[in-house]
Amino acid sequence: MTDFSKLSLDSADALFGALKDEVVGTSSKWFQENEAAISGYLRTLSDAAMRTAEALAEGRIGAEQAGMILGDQKATLEQTFDFAQFMTLALAQKLVDGVFSIVGWAVFKHTGINLFPELVQP
């Protein structure tokens, strides 16, 4: 998100602006990457549950079979929620990495001290 080669942090406002841009950019990218997948999973699962209920109501499947199918769908829904939680944790890690990179560069550019040896060179 942040172009460190052009990063100029001459004031607290510039630092906070860079931090805000990093958080907004990273979060927006994460949302674009994950929104379609998660909503697609939920749409597919809800459609499958409706088709299962219709098949049960029409007598195409029995109650035991419907119960097994719905149990599998419930497990898949729980996995989808686990995936969403994991991806949210991955987002949090990216945000922390971005914030520390900006702070690290601010310190490095003003003092010459590299507090974070993992800083990516611009």
Biopython code that builds the backbone (N, CA, C, O; Angstrom):
import numpy as np
from Bio.PDB.StructureBuilder import StructureBuilder

atoms = [
    (1, "MET", "N", (0.802, -1.180, 0.000)),
    (1, "MET", "CA", (0.000, 0.000, 0.000)),
    (1, "MET", "C", (0.861, 1.266, 0.000)),
    (1, "MET", "O", (0.707, 2.127, -0.866)),
    (2, "THR", "N", (1.749, 1.371, 0.957)),
    (2, "THR", "CA", (2.570, 2.571, 1.080)),
    (2, "THR", "C", (3.806, 2.448, 0.211)),
    (2, "THR", "O", (4.489, 1.424, 0.227)),
    (3, "ASP", "N", (4.091, 3.493, -0.545)),
    (3, "ASP", "CA", (5.312, 3.539, -1.351)),
    (3, "ASP", "C", (6.407, 4.150, -0.475)),
    (3, "ASP", "O", (6.486, 5.370, -0.326)),
    (4, "PHE", "N", (7.244, 3.297, 0.097)),
    (4, "PHE", "CA", (8.246, 3.754, 1.053)),
    (4, "PHE", "C", (9.331, 4.614, 0.408)),
    (4, "PHE", "O", (9.991, 5.397, 1.091)),
    (5, "SER", "N", (9.514, 4.472, -0.895)),
    (5, "SER", "CA", (10.528, 5.298, -1.553)),
    (5, "SER", "C", (10.085, 6.760, -1.624)),
    (5, "SER", "O", (10.919, 7.655, -1.754)),
    (6, "LYS", "N", (8.784, 7.001, -1.539)),
    (6, "LYS", "CA", (8.264, 8.370, -1.603)),
    (6, "LYS", "C", (7.708, 8.829, -0.257)),
    (6, "LYS", "O", (7.096, 9.893, -0.160)),
    (7, "LEU", "N", (7.921, 8.033, 0.758)),
    (7, "LEU", "CA", (7.366, 8.331, 2.075)),
    (7, "LEU", "C", (8.076, 9.524, 2.700)),
    (7, "LEU", "O", (9.288, 9.499, 2.915)),
    (8, "SER", "N", (7.309, 10.560, 2.985)),
    (8, "SER", "CA", (7.858, 11.755, 3.616)),
    (8, "SER", "C", (7.074, 11.993, 4.893)),
    (8, "SER", "O", (5.880, 12.290, 4.855)),
    (9, "LEU", "N", (7.746, 11.862, 6.010)),
    (9, "LEU", "CA", (7.084, 11.985, 7.305)),
    (9, "LEU", "C", (7.708, 13.130, 8.087)),
    (9, "LEU", "O", (8.415, 12.918, 9.073)),
    (10, "ASP", "N", (7.438, 14.329, 7.636)),
    (10, "ASP", "CA", (8.036, 15.506, 8.247)),
    (10, "ASP", "C", (7.244, 16.056, 9.424)),
    (10, "ASP", "O", (7.698, 16.975, 10.104)),
    (11, "SER", "N", (6.061, 15.498, 9.667)),
    (11, "SER", "CA", (5.239, 15.985, 10.772)),
    (11, "SER", "C", (4.372, 14.846, 11.298)),
    (11, "SER", "O", (4.247, 13.792, 10.674)),
    (12, "ALA", "N", (3.784, 15.088, 12.455)),
    (12, "ALA", "CA", (2.873, 14.099, 13.026)),
    (12, "ALA", "C", (1.675, 13.891, 12.110)),
    (12, "ALA", "O", (1.183, 12.772, 11.974)),
    (13, "ASP", "N", (1.200, 14.975, 11.476)),
    (13, "ASP", "CA", (0.071, 14.851, 10.553)),
    (13, "ASP", "C", (0.429, 13.950, 9.376)),
    (13, "ASP", "O", (-0.393, 13.146, 8.937)),
    (14, "ALA", "N", (1.649, 14.081, 8.864)),
    (14, "ALA", "CA", (2.082, 13.233, 7.752)),
    (14, "ALA", "C", (2.157, 11.772, 8.192)),
    (14, "ALA", "O", (1.776, 10.873, 7.442)),
    (15, "LEU", "N", (2.649, 11.538, 9.408)),
    (15, "LEU", "CA", (2.714, 10.177, 9.934)),
    (15, "LEU", "C", (1.316, 9.589, 10.073)),
    (15, "LEU", "O", (1.064, 8.470, 9.625)),
    (16, "PHE", "N", (0.405, 10.338, 10.693)),
    (16, "PHE", "CA", (-0.956, 9.835, 10.869)),
    (16, "PHE", "C", (-1.651, 9.644, 9.527)),
    (16, "PHE", "O", (-2.432, 8.706, 9.365)),
    (17, "GLY", "N", (-1.378, 10.518, 8.566)),
    (17, "GLY", "CA", (-1.940, 10.359, 7.227)),
    (17, "GLY", "C", (-1.445, 9.091, 6.560)),
    (17, "GLY", "O", (-2.219, 8.368, 5.932)),
    (18, "ALA", "N", (-0.149, 8.821, 6.695)),
    (18, "ALA", "CA", (0.419, 7.603, 6.111)),
    (18, "ALA", "C", (-0.159, 6.361, 6.780)),
    (18, "ALA", "O", (-0.454, 5.370, 6.112)),
    (19, "LEU", "N", (-0.320, 6.417, 8.102)),
    (19, "LEU", "CA", (-0.910, 5.286, 8.820)),
    (19, "LEU", "C", (-2.353, 5.057, 8.368)),
    (19, "LEU", "O", (-2.770, 3.923, 8.129)),
    (20, "LYS", "N", (-3.102, 6.147, 8.256)),
    (20, "LYS", "CA", (-4.502, 6.045, 7.815)),
    (20, "LYS", "C", (-4.573, 5.462, 6.407)),
    (20, "LYS", "O", (-5.376, 4.566, 6.148)),
    (21, "ASP", "N", (-3.748, 5.960, 5.502)),
    (21, "ASP", "CA", (-3.739, 5.453, 4.124)),
    (21, "ASP", "C", (-3.405, 3.968, 4.085)),
    (21, "ASP", "O", (-4.002, 3.210, 3.320)),
    (22, "GLU", "N", (-2.451, 3.557, 4.912)),
    (22, "GLU", "CA", (-2.068, 2.144, 4.966)),
    (22, "GLU", "C", (-3.225, 1.285, 5.446)),
    (22, "GLU", "O", (-3.522, 0.252, 4.846)),
    (23, "VAL", "N", (-3.878, 1.700, 6.520)),
    (23, "VAL", "CA", (-4.989, 0.928, 7.084)),
    (23, "VAL", "C", (-6.158, 0.866, 6.098)),
    (23, "VAL", "O", (-6.722, -0.203, 5.869)),
    (24, "VAL", "N", (-6.515, 1.997, 5.523)),
    (24, "VAL", "CA", (-7.637, 2.039, 4.575)),
    (24, "VAL", "C", (-7.315, 1.208, 3.333)),
    (24, "VAL", "O", (-8.149, 0.421, 2.885)),
    (25, "GLY", "N", (-6.127, 1.370, 2.776)),
    (25, "GLY", "CA", (-5.754, 0.627, 1.577)),
    (25, "GLY", "C", (-5.710, -0.871, 1.805)),
    (25, "GLY", "O", (-6.231, -1.643, 1.000)),
    (26, "THR", "N", (-5.091, -1.284, 2.900)),
    (26, "THR", "CA", (-4.989, -2.712, 3.210)),
    (26, "THR", "C", (-6.364, -3.309, 3.465)),
    (26, "THR", "O", (-6.674, -4.397, 2.979)),
    (27, "SER", "N", (-7.191, -2.596, 4.229)),
    (27, "SER", "CA", (-8.536, -3.092, 4.539)),
    (27, "SER", "C", (-9.394, -3.185, 3.279)),
    (27, "SER", "O", (-10.120, -4.161, 3.095)),
    (28, "SER", "N", (-9.315, -2.188, 2.422)),
    (28, "SER", "CA", (-10.101, -2.198, 1.184)),
    (28, "SER", "C", (-9.689, -3.364, 0.292)),
    (28, "SER", "O", (-10.536, -4.054, -0.275)),
    (29, "LYS", "N", (-8.388, -3.573, 0.176)),
    (29, "LYS", "CA", (-7.898, -4.684, -0.642)),
    (29, "LYS", "C", (-8.380, -6.013, -0.060)),
    (29, "LYS", "O", (-8.818, -6.890, -0.804)),
    (30, "TRP", "N", (-8.303, -6.168, 1.250)),
    (30, "TRP", "CA", (-8.751, -7.393, 1.907)),
    (30, "TRP", "C", (-10.234, -7.621, 1.634)),
    (30, "TRP", "O", (-10.648, -8.734, 1.309)),
    (31, "PHE", "N", (-11.031, -6.561, 1.767)),
    (31, "PHE", "CA", (-12.471, -6.700, 1.565)),
    (31, "PHE", "C", (-12.765, -7.121, 0.130)),
    (31, "PHE", "O", (-13.605, -7.993, -0.095)),
    (32, "GLN", "N", (-12.096, -6.523, -0.832)),
    (32, "GLN", "CA", (-12.311, -6.877, -2.234)),
    (32, "GLN", "C", (-11.938, -8.336, -2.501)),
    (32, "GLN", "O", (-12.610, -9.023, -3.271)),
    (33, "GLU", "N", (-10.879, -8.799, -1.871)),
    (33, "GLU", "CA", (-10.423, -10.170, -2.084)),
    (33, "GLU", "C", (-11.330, -11.200, -1.413)),
    (33, "GLU", "O", (-11.480, -12.311, -1.923)),
    (34, "ASN", "N", (-11.936, -10.850, -0.280)),
    (34, "ASN", "CA", (-12.662, -11.840, 0.510)),
    (34, "ASN", "C", (-14.177, -11.726, 0.459)),
    (34, "ASN", "O", (-14.872, -12.707, 0.721)),
    (35, "GLU", "N", (-14.697, -10.572, 0.134)),
    (35, "GLU", "CA", (-16.146, -10.378, 0.137)),
    (35, "GLU", "C", (-16.839, -11.313, -0.840)),
    (35, "GLU", "O", (-17.847, -11.929, -0.494)),
    (36, "ALA", "N", (-16.316, -11.429, -2.051)),
    (36, "ALA", "CA", (-16.953, -12.269, -3.059)),
    (36, "ALA", "C", (-16.913, -13.743, -2.649)),
    (36, "ALA", "O", (-17.896, -14.464, -2.820)),
    (37, "ALA", "N", (-15.796, -14.179, -2.119)),
    (37, "ALA", "CA", (-15.680, -15.583, -1.720)),
    (37, "ALA", "C", (-16.639, -15.921, -0.594)),
    (37, "ALA", "O", (-17.369, -16.909, -0.675)),
    (38, "ILE", "N", (-16.642, -15.112, 0.452)),
    (38, "ILE", "CA", (-17.487, -15.407, 1.608)),
    (38, "ILE", "C", (-18.967, -15.303, 1.243)),
    (38, "ILE", "O", (-19.751, -16.179, 1.607)),
    (39, "SER", "N", (-19.360, -14.249, 0.530)),
    (39, "SER", "CA", (-20.772, -14.130, 0.158)),
    (39, "SER", "C", (-21.164, -15.242, -0.808)),
    (39, "SER", "O", (-22.297, -15.720, -0.770)),
    (40, "GLY", "N", (-20.237, -15.662, -1.678)),
    (40, "GLY", "CA", (-20.521, -16.787, -2.578)),
    (40, "GLY", "C", (-20.756, -18.077, -1.820)),
    (40, "GLY", "O", (-21.673, -18.833, -2.141)),
    (41, "TYR", "N", (-19.926, -18.334, -0.809)),
    (41, "TYR", "CA", (-20.122, -19.527, 0.018)),
    (41, "TYR", "C", (-21.482, -19.484, 0.698)),
    (41, "TYR", "O", (-22.209, -20.478, 0.702)),
    (42, "LEU", "N", (-21.826, -18.345, 1.270)),
    (42, "LEU", "CA", (-23.096, -18.231, 1.988)),
    (42, "LEU", "C", (-24.282, -18.382, 1.044)),
    (42, "LEU", "O", (-25.273, -19.026, 1.388)),
    (43, "ARG", "N", (-24.185, -17.795, -0.141)),
    (43, "ARG", "CA", (-25.255, -17.921, -1.135)),
    (43, "ARG", "C", (-25.437, -19.382, -1.541)),
    (43, "ARG", "O", (-26.563, -19.874, -1.618)),
    (44, "THR", "N", (-24.343, -20.062, -1.796)),
    (44, "THR", "CA", (-24.398, -21.466, -2.209)),
    (44, "THR", "C", (-24.990, -22.338, -1.108)),
    (44, "THR", "O", (-25.809, -23.217, -1.376)),
    (45, "LEU", "N", (-24.575, -22.093, 0.124)),
    (45, "LEU", "CA", (-25.096, -22.883, 1.241)),
    (45, "LEU", "C", (-26.584, -22.643, 1.469)),
    (45, "LEU", "O", (-27.332, -23.584, 1.733)),
    (46, "SER", "N", (-27.013, -21.401, 1.371)),
    (46, "SER", "CA", (-28.438, -21.124, 1.582)),
    (46, "SER", "C", (-29.272, -21.741, 0.467)),
    (46, "SER", "O", (-30.366, -22.246, 0.719)),
    (47, "ASP", "N", (-28.768, -21.705, -0.763)),
    (47, "ASP", "CA", (-29.462, -22.330, -1.884)),
    (47, "ASP", "C", (-29.561, -23.843, -1.671)),
    (47, "ASP", "O", (-30.613, -24.438, -1.904)),
    (48, "ALA", "N", (-28.476, -24.454, -1.232)),
    (48, "ALA", "CA", (-28.478, -25.894, -0.990)),
    (48, "ALA", "C", (-29.457, -26.263, 0.128)),
    (48, "ALA", "O", (-30.142, -27.282, 0.041)),
    (49, "ALA", "N", (-29.524, -25.452, 1.160)),
    (49, "ALA", "CA", (-30.460, -25.728, 2.253)),
    (49, "ALA", "C", (-31.906, -25.630, 1.769)),
    (49, "ALA", "O", (-32.755, -26.433, 2.155)),
    (50, "MET", "N", (-32.174, -24.644, 0.925)),
    (50, "MET", "CA", (-33.530, -24.504, 0.376)),
    (50, "MET", "C", (-33.883, -25.702, -0.514)),
    (50, "MET", "O", (-35.002, -26.213, -0.455)),
    (51, "ARG", "N", (-32.939, -26.144, -1.329)),
    (51, "ARG", "CA", (-33.201, -27.311, -2.189)),
    (51, "ARG", "C", (-33.404, -28.573, -1.356)),
    (51, "ARG", "O", (-34.212, -29.427, -1.720)),
    (52, "THR", "N", (-32.693, -28.701, -0.263)),
    (52, "THR", "CA", (-32.867, -29.845, 0.625)),
    (52, "THR", "C", (-34.257, -29.811, 1.253)),
    (52, "THR", "O", (-34.945, -30.831, 1.305)),
    (53, "ALA", "N", (-34.670, -28.634, 1.729)),
    (53, "ALA", "CA", (-36.003, -28.497, 2.329)),
    (53, "ALA", "C", (-37.104, -28.799, 1.304)),
    (53, "ALA", "O", (-38.098, -29.447, 1.633)),
    (54, "GLU", "N", (-36.927, -28.334, 0.077)),
    (54, "GLU", "CA", (-37.908, -28.614, -0.980)),
    (54, "GLU", "C", (-37.978, -30.109, -1.282)),
    (54, "GLU", "O", (-39.064, -30.667, -1.435)),
    (55, "ALA", "N", (-36.812, -30.752, -1.365)),
    (55, "ALA", "CA", (-36.780, -32.191, -1.647)),
    (55, "ALA", "C", (-37.453, -32.967, -0.529)),
    (55, "ALA", "O", (-38.146, -33.950, -0.794)),
    (56, "LEU", "N", (-37.267, -32.553, 0.697)),
    (56, "LEU", "CA", (-37.923, -33.208, 1.828)),
    (56, "LEU", "C", (-39.434, -32.999, 1.759)),
    (56, "LEU", "O", (-40.203, -33.941, 1.947)),
    (57, "ALA", "N", (-39.856, -31.769, 1.489)),
    (57, "ALA", "CA", (-41.286, -31.455, 1.421)),
    (57, "ALA", "C", (-41.973, -32.203, 0.284)),
    (57, "ALA", "O", (-43.133, -32.595, 0.413)),
    (58, "GLU", "N", (-41.273, -32.403, -0.820)),
    (58, "GLU", "CA", (-41.844, -33.098, -1.974)),
    (58, "GLU", "C", (-41.720, -34.616, -1.861)),
    (58, "GLU", "O", (-42.226, -35.344, -2.715)),
    (59, "GLY", "N", (-41.052, -35.094, -0.820)),
    (59, "GLY", "CA", (-40.922, -36.525, -0.614)),
    (59, "GLY", "C", (-39.825, -37.177, -1.443)),
    (59, "GLY", "O", (-39.769, -38.404, -1.522)),
    (60, "ARG", "N", (-38.958, -36.396, -2.059)),
    (60, "ARG", "CA", (-37.871, -36.970, -2.851)),
    (60, "ARG", "C", (-36.776, -37.541, -1.968)),
    (60, "ARG", "O", (-36.028, -38.421, -2.393)),
    (61, "ILE", "N", (-36.679, -37.046, -0.747)),
    (61, "ILE", "CA", (-35.731, -37.596, 0.226)),
    (61, "ILE", "C", (-36.470, -37.759, 1.555)),
    (61, "ILE", "O", (-37.479, -37.101, 1.806)),
    (62, "GLY", "N", (-35.953, -38.638, 2.389)),
    (62, "GLY", "CA", (-36.560, -38.856, 3.695)),
    (62, "GLY", "C", (-35.977, -37.925, 4.756)),
    (62, "GLY", "O", (-35.000, -37.214, 4.522)),
    (63, "ALA", "N", (-36.601, -37.953, 5.918)),
    (63, "ALA", "CA", (-36.171, -37.080, 7.009)),
    (63, "ALA", "C", (-34.748, -37.401, 7.463)),
    (63, "ALA", "O", (-33.978, -36.497, 7.788)),
    (64, "GLU", "N", (-34.405, -38.679, 7.486)),
    (64, "GLU", "CA", (-33.054, -39.059, 7.920)),
    (64, "GLU", "C", (-32.004, -38.529, 6.938)),
    (64, "GLU", "O", (-30.979, -37.979, 7.341)),
    (65, "GLN", "N", (-32.280, -38.707, 5.640)),
    (65, "GLN", "CA", (-31.346, -38.213, 4.632)),
    (65, "GLN", "C", (-31.253, -36.689, 4.674)),
    (65, "GLN", "O", (-30.159, -36.136, 4.554)),
    (66, "ALA", "N", (-32.376, -36.009, 4.841)),
    (66, "ALA", "CA", (-32.376, -34.544, 4.938)),
    (66, "ALA", "C", (-31.568, -34.098, 6.156)),
    (66, "ALA", "O", (-30.823, -33.121, 6.086)),
    (67, "GLY", "N", (-31.717, -34.817, 7.272)),
    (67, "GLY", "CA", (-30.956, -34.491, 8.471)),
    (67, "GLY", "C", (-29.461, -34.616, 8.250)),
    (67, "GLY", "O", (-28.684, -33.778, 8.709)),
    (68, "MET", "N", (-29.063, -35.661, 7.546)),
    (68, "MET", "CA", (-27.638, -35.843, 7.261)),
    (68, "MET", "C", (-27.125, -34.734, 6.337)),
    (68, "MET", "O", (-26.043, -34.187, 6.551)),
    (69, "ILE", "N", (-27.911, -34.411, 5.312)),
    (69, "ILE", "CA", (-27.505, -33.365, 4.374)),
    (69, "ILE", "C", (-27.407, -32.023, 5.093)),
    (69, "ILE", "O", (-26.430, -31.294, 4.921)),
    (70, "LEU", "N", (-28.411, -31.698, 5.893)),
    (70, "LEU", "CA", (-28.388, -30.425, 6.626)),
    (70, "LEU", "C", (-27.249, -30.387, 7.645)),
    (70, "LEU", "O", (-26.679, -29.327, 7.901)),
    (71, "GLY", "N", (-26.917, -31.544, 8.226)),
    (71, "GLY", "CA", (-25.776, -31.607, 9.141)),
    (71, "GLY", "C", (-24.471, -31.293, 8.418)),
    (71, "GLY", "O", (-23.612, -30.583, 8.941)),
    (72, "ASP", "N", (-24.334, -31.833, 7.208)),
    (72, "ASP", "CA", (-23.142, -31.526, 6.395)),
    (72, "ASP", "C", (-23.107, -30.049, 6.023)),
    (72, "ASP", "O", (-22.050, -29.418, 6.049)),
    (73, "GLN", "N", (-24.269, -29.504, 5.678)),
    (73, "GLN", "CA", (-24.337, -28.087, 5.323)),
    (73, "GLN", "C", (-24.011, -27.203, 6.531)),
    (73, "GLN", "O", (-23.372, -26.160, 6.392)),
    (74, "LYS", "N", (-24.451, -27.628, 7.702)),
    (74, "LYS", "CA", (-24.118, -26.877, 8.919)),
    (74, "LYS", "C", (-22.605, -26.888, 9.153)),
    (74, "LYS", "O", (-22.017, -25.862, 9.495)),
    (75, "ALA", "N", (-21.986, -28.044, 8.968)),
    (75, "ALA", "CA", (-20.531, -28.140, 9.145)),
    (75, "ALA", "C", (-19.810, -27.243, 8.133)),
    (75, "ALA", "O", (-18.813, -26.604, 8.468)),
    (76, "THR", "N", (-20.309, -27.198, 6.913)),
    (76, "THR", "CA", (-19.710, -26.332, 5.891)),
    (76, "THR", "C", (-19.884, -24.865, 6.258)),
    (76, "THR", "O", (-18.971, -24.064, 6.059)),
    (77, "LEU", "N", (-21.040, -24.509, 6.788)),
    (77, "LEU", "CA", (-21.280, -23.129, 7.228)),
    (77, "LEU", "C", (-20.320, -22.759, 8.357)),
    (77, "LEU", "O", (-19.779, -21.653, 8.369)),
    (78, "GLU", "N", (-20.106, -23.662, 9.295)),
    (78, "GLU", "CA", (-19.165, -23.400, 10.381)),
    (78, "GLU", "C", (-17.744, -23.231, 9.841)),
    (78, "GLU", "O", (-16.987, -22.397, 10.337)),
    (79, "GLN", "N", (-17.381, -24.019, 8.829)),
    (79, "GLN", "CA", (-16.061, -23.859, 8.206)),
    (79, "GLN", "C", (-15.944, -22.512, 7.507)),
    (79, "GLN", "O", (-14.877, -21.898, 7.508)),
    (80, "THR", "N", (-17.039, -22.054, 6.910)),
    (80, "THR", "CA", (-17.039, -20.743, 6.260)),
    (80, "THR", "C", (-16.812, -19.649, 7.298)),
    (80, "THR", "O", (-16.046, -18.715, 7.059)),
    (81, "PHE", "N", (-17.473, -19.759, 8.445)),
    (81, "PHE", "CA", (-17.258, -18.779, 9.515)),
    (81, "PHE", "C", (-15.821, -18.852, 10.036)),
    (81, "PHE", "O", (-15.206, -17.822, 10.312)),
    (82, "ASP", "N", (-15.293, -20.063, 10.168)),
    (82, "ASP", "CA", (-13.892, -20.205, 10.588)),
    (82, "ASP", "C", (-12.957, -19.545, 9.581)),
    (82, "ASP", "O", (-11.995, -18.877, 9.962)),
    (83, "PHE", "N", (-13.244, -19.737, 8.291)),
    (83, "PHE", "CA", (-12.444, -19.110, 7.242)),
    (83, "PHE", "C", (-12.502, -17.588, 7.362)),
    (83, "PHE", "O", (-11.477, -16.911, 7.274)),
    (84, "ALA", "N", (-13.707, -17.057, 7.562)),
    (84, "ALA", "CA", (-13.860, -15.599, 7.687)),
    (84, "ALA", "C", (-13.087, -15.079, 8.899)),
    (84, "ALA", "O", (-12.453, -14.026, 8.825)),
    (85, "GLN", "N", (-13.136, -15.805, 10.003)),
    (85, "GLN", "CA", (-12.391, -15.393, 11.191)),
    (85, "GLN", "C", (-10.889, -15.447, 10.933)),
    (85, "GLN", "O", (-10.157, -14.538, 11.324)),
    (86, "PHE", "N", (-10.431, -16.505, 10.281)),
    (86, "PHE", "CA", (-9.007, -16.619, 9.966)),
    (86, "PHE", "C", (-8.560, -15.483, 9.065)),
    (86, "PHE", "O", (-7.513, -14.879, 9.296)),
    (87, "MET", "N", (-9.345, -15.190, 8.042)),
    (87, "MET", "CA", (-8.977, -14.122, 7.120)),
    (87, "MET", "C", (-8.979, -12.766, 7.821)),
    (87, "MET", "O", (-8.198, -11.883, 7.467)),
    (88, "THR", "N", (-9.844, -12.599, 8.804)),
    (88, "THR", "CA", (-9.854, -11.361, 9.584)),
    (88, "THR", "C", (-8.583, -11.256, 10.419)),
    (88, "THR", "O", (-8.017, -10.171, 10.556)),
    (89, "LEU", "N", (-8.135, -12.375, 10.974)),
    (89, "LEU", "CA", (-6.861, -12.374, 11.700)),
    (89, "LEU", "C", (-5.700, -12.079, 10.755)),
    (89, "LEU", "O", (-4.757, -11.379, 11.124)),
    (90, "ALA", "N", (-5.770, -12.610, 9.545)),
    (90, "ALA", "CA", (-4.729, -12.315, 8.552)),
    (90, "ALA", "C", (-4.729, -10.821, 8.220)),
    (90, "ALA", "O", (-3.669, -10.222, 8.042)),
    (91, "LEU", "N", (-5.916, -10.225, 8.139)),
    (91, "LEU", "CA", (-6.009, -8.782, 7.908)),
    (91, "LEU", "C", (-5.364, -8.020, 9.065)),
    (91, "LEU", "O", (-4.599, -7.080, 8.850)),
    (92, "ALA", "N", (-5.678, -8.431, 10.283)),
    (92, "ALA", "CA", (-5.100, -7.756, 11.453)),
    (92, "ALA", "C", (-3.574, -7.819, 11.413)),
    (92, "ALA", "O", (-2.901, -6.842, 11.742)),
    (93, "GLN", "N", (-3.031, -8.967, 11.011)),
    (93, "GLN", "CA", (-1.571, -9.092, 10.922)),
    (93, "GLN", "C", (-0.996, -8.169, 9.854)),
    (93, "GLN", "O", (0.050, -7.552, 10.056)),
    (94, "LYS", "N", (-1.683, -8.076, 8.712)),
    (94, "LYS", "CA", (-1.229, -7.166, 7.654)),
    (94, "LYS", "C", (-1.271, -5.715, 8.131)),
    (94, "LYS", "O", (-0.376, -4.929, 7.821)),
    (95, "LEU", "N", (-2.313, -5.365, 8.887)),
    (95, "LEU", "CA", (-2.420, -3.996, 9.395)),
    (95, "LEU", "C", (-1.292, -3.690, 10.370)),
    (95, "LEU", "O", (-0.679, -2.625, 10.303)),
    (96, "VAL", "N", (-1.020, -4.618, 11.267)),
    (96, "VAL", "CA", (0.070, -4.428, 12.233)),
    (96, "VAL", "C", (1.404, -4.317, 11.501)),
    (96, "VAL", "O", (2.218, -3.451, 11.819)),
    (97, "ASP", "N", (1.628, -5.187, 10.526)),
    (97, "ASP", "CA", (2.873, -5.125, 9.745)),
    (97, "ASP", "C", (3.020, -3.775, 9.056)),
    (97, "ASP", "O", (4.095, -3.176, 9.065)),
    (98, "GLY", "N", (1.928, -3.302, 8.457)),
    (98, "GLY", "CA", (1.974, -2.019, 7.757)),
    (98, "GLY", "C", (2.251, -0.859, 8.686)),
    (98, "GLY", "O", (3.059, 0.016, 8.376)),
    (99, "VAL", "N", (1.583, -0.850, 9.824)),
    (99, "VAL", "CA", (1.775, 0.226, 10.805)),
    (99, "VAL", "C", (3.216, 0.226, 11.321)),
    (99, "VAL", "O", (3.845, 1.281, 11.397)),
    (100, "PHE", "N", (3.739, -0.943, 11.673)),
    (100, "PHE", "CA", (5.102, -1.000, 12.187)),
    (100, "PHE", "C", (6.121, -0.646, 11.105)),
    (100, "PHE", "O", (7.162, -0.063, 11.408)),
    (101, "SER", "N", (5.837, -0.989, 9.853)),
    (101, "SER", "CA", (6.745, -0.605, 8.774)),
    (101, "SER", "C", (6.813, 0.911, 8.638)),
    (101, "SER", "O", (7.894, 1.481, 8.491)),
    (102, "ILE", "N", (5.665, 1.552, 8.688)),
    (102, "ILE", "CA", (5.639, 3.013, 8.564)),
    (102, "ILE", "C", (6.350, 3.664, 9.742)),
    (102, "ILE", "O", (7.162, 4.571, 9.560)),
    (103, "VAL", "N", (6.048, 3.206, 10.934)),
    (103, "VAL", "CA", (6.713, 3.769, 12.122)),
    (103, "VAL", "C", (8.214, 3.502, 12.051)),
    (103, "VAL", "O", (9.023, 4.375, 12.369)),
    (104, "GLY", "N", (8.579, 2.295, 11.635)),
    (104, "GLY", "CA", (10.000, 1.956, 11.510)),
    (104, "GLY", "C", (10.709, 2.852, 10.505)),
    (104, "GLY", "O", (11.826, 3.305, 10.754)),
    (105, "TRP", "N", (10.065, 3.109, 9.371)),
    (105, "TRP", "CA", (10.663, 3.994, 8.376)),
    (105, "TRP", "C", (10.745, 5.427, 8.869)),
    (105, "TRP", "O", (11.708, 6.138, 8.585)),
    (106, "ALA", "N", (9.726, 5.847, 9.611)),
    (106, "ALA", "CA", (9.760, 7.210, 10.156)),
    (106, "ALA", "C", (10.959, 7.366, 11.084)),
    (106, "ALA", "O", (11.688, 8.354, 11.005)),
    (107, "VAL", "N", (11.156, 6.397, 11.955)),
    (107, "VAL", "CA", (12.290, 6.447, 12.872)),
    (107, "VAL", "C", (13.603, 6.379, 12.096)),
    (107, "VAL", "O", (14.532, 7.137, 12.372)),
    (108, "PHE", "N", (13.676, 5.471, 11.126)),
    (108, "PHE", "CA", (14.905, 5.297, 10.351)),
    (108, "PHE", "C", (15.267, 6.554, 9.563)),
    (108, "PHE", "O", (16.426, 6.968, 9.549)),
    (109, "LYS", "N", (14.275, 7.163, 8.906)),
    (109, "LYS", "CA", (14.553, 8.342, 8.094)),
    (109, "LYS", "C", (14.953, 9.556, 8.937)),
    (109, "LYS", "O", (15.684, 10.428, 8.467)),
    (110, "HIS", "N", (14.475, 9.610, 10.179)),
    (110, "HIS", "CA", (14.778, 10.766, 11.024)),
    (110, "HIS", "C", (15.994, 10.564, 11.922)),
    (110, "HIS", "O", (16.624, 11.536, 12.338)),
    (111, "THR", "N", (16.330, 9.311, 12.223)),
    (111, "THR", "CA", (17.427, 9.066, 13.156)),
    (111, "THR", "C", (18.542, 8.211, 12.566)),
    (111, "THR", "O", (19.668, 8.223, 13.063)),
    (112, "GLY", "N", (18.229, 7.476, 11.515)),
    (112, "GLY", "CA", (19.208, 6.546, 10.958)),
    (112, "GLY", "C", (19.261, 5.233, 11.713)),
    (112, "GLY", "O", (20.070, 4.362, 11.391)),
    (113, "ILE", "N", (18.410, 5.083, 12.710)),
    (113, "ILE", "CA", (18.377, 3.854, 13.502)),
    (113, "ILE", "C", (17.294, 2.932, 12.940)),
    (113, "ILE", "O", (16.134, 3.323, 12.808)),
    (114, "ASN", "N", (17.691, 1.716, 12.615)),
    (114, "ASN", "CA", (16.755, 0.738, 12.084)),
    (114, "ASN", "C", (16.253, -0.134, 13.236)),
    (114, "ASN", "O", (16.922, -1.081, 13.649)),
    (115, "LEU", "N", (15.072, 0.200, 13.745)),
    (115, "LEU", "CA", (14.491, -0.557, 14.857)),
    (115, "LEU", "C", (13.955, -1.920, 14.438)),
    (115, "LEU", "O", (13.847, -2.838, 15.250)),
    (116, "PHE", "N", (13.626, -2.031, 13.167)),
    (116, "PHE", "CA", (13.027, -3.267, 12.651)),
    (116, "PHE", "C", (13.881, -3.783, 11.489)),
    (116, "PHE", "O", (13.718, -3.328, 10.357)),
    (117, "PRO", "N", (14.777, -4.715, 11.752)),
    (117, "PRO", "CA", (15.683, -5.202, 10.711)),
    (117, "PRO", "C", (14.950, -5.761, 9.489)),
    (117, "PRO", "O", (15.552, -5.907, 8.426)),
    (118, "GLU", "N", (13.667, -6.072, 9.628)),
    (118, "GLU", "CA", (12.919, -6.648, 8.503)),
    (118, "GLU", "C", (12.374, -5.569, 7.565)),
    (118, "GLU", "O", (11.657, -5.893, 6.618)),
    (119, "LEU", "N", (12.697, -4.296, 7.803)),
    (119, "LEU", "CA", (12.184, -3.247, 6.941)),
    (119, "LEU", "C", (12.597, -3.521, 5.500)),
    (119, "LEU", "O", (13.755, -3.829, 5.217)),
    (120, "VAL", "N", (11.646, -3.405, 4.611)),
    (120, "VAL", "CA", (11.903, -3.609, 3.194)),
    (120, "VAL", "C", (12.539, -2.338, 2.647)),
    (120, "VAL", "O", (12.007, -1.244, 2.837)),
    (121, "GLN", "N", (13.660, -2.476, 1.977)),
    (121, "GLN", "CA", (14.336, -1.316, 1.405)),
    (121, "GLN", "C", (13.556, -0.805, 0.202)),
    (121, "GLN", "O", (13.151, -1.599, -0.648)),
    (122, "PRO", "N", (13.336, 0.512, 0.110)),
    (122, "PRO", "CA", (12.610, 1.048, -1.057)),
    (122, "PRO", "C", (13.455, 0.977, -2.314)),
    (122, "PRO", "O", (13.004, 1.383, -3.384)),
]
sb = StructureBuilder()
sb.init_structure("model")
sb.init_model(0)
sb.init_chain("A")
sb.init_seg("    ")
for serial, (resi, resn, name, xyz) in enumerate(atoms, 1):
    if name == "N":
        sb.init_residue(resn, " ", resi, " ")
    sb.init_atom(name, np.array(xyz, "f"), 0.0, 1.0, " ", f" {name:<3s}", serial, name[0])
structure = sb.get_structure()
